Amino acid sequence: MPLLELSGIHFAYPGLDPVLEGASMRLDPGERLSLIGPNGAGKTTLLKIVMGLLPPAQGTITAFDKPRKDEVDFHEVRRRIGFVFQDADDQLFCPTVAEDIAFGPLNLGKTRDEAVAIVDDILARLGLTHLRDRVTHKLSGGEKRLVTLATVLAMEPEVLILDEPTNALDPDNYARLVAILKGLEQAILLVSHDPEFRAAIAPGGYRLENRVLTRV
């Protein structure tokens, strides 16, 4: 069974032309797919629809073998899918890196000691232990991007959705991100304008153009 399946999705922002008209796609367990298309085609909009952040006018969303329509249906989806936003500053809001990473596990009911253990484990796995006690807003853009990924992985998601994850990365952090993602087991849905990065992480996928999705 697919992890995610969209069928016949239609969406338009109020007062504007449609962004999606009959878009359909699926993501299977262990699969890694890229979502490509021109700027403004609606790629980020589609990701937000998957997460239940935008409601489609028509069409169906199935995640983890259940239809998802109402807000309450997406609470489980957001626990099981890790969404790395295009702008890291939209996700990092605690004073320190350790606190940002611990926030998700604590919200899931972990004890303080359990959350601290998760923080240390994630940072060690990603080679980011040196950032543990840094003030988050003083990090470089590339460091923020990697910490954002760490906050998502701390929630132990089954699927990763990555929206332009190479933004603001210098060559060293770019290489580190590639290595990290290659070492993960999760299914991935990736939006990236970087063909080299897509080839390394998710070479197959869908093109979004003229409001529909086509498998490529």
Secondary structure, 3 states (H helix, E strand, C coil): CCCEEEEEEEEECCCCCEEEEEEEEEECCCCEEEEECCCCCCHHHHHHHHCCCCCCCEEEEEECCEECCCCCHHHHHHHHEEEECCCHHHCCCCCEHHHHHHHHHHHCCCCHHHHHHHHHHHHHHHCCHHHCCCEHHHCCHHHHHHHHHHHHHCCCCCEEEEECCCCCCCHHHHHHHHHHHHCCCCEEEEECCCHHHHHHHCCEEEEEECCEEEEC
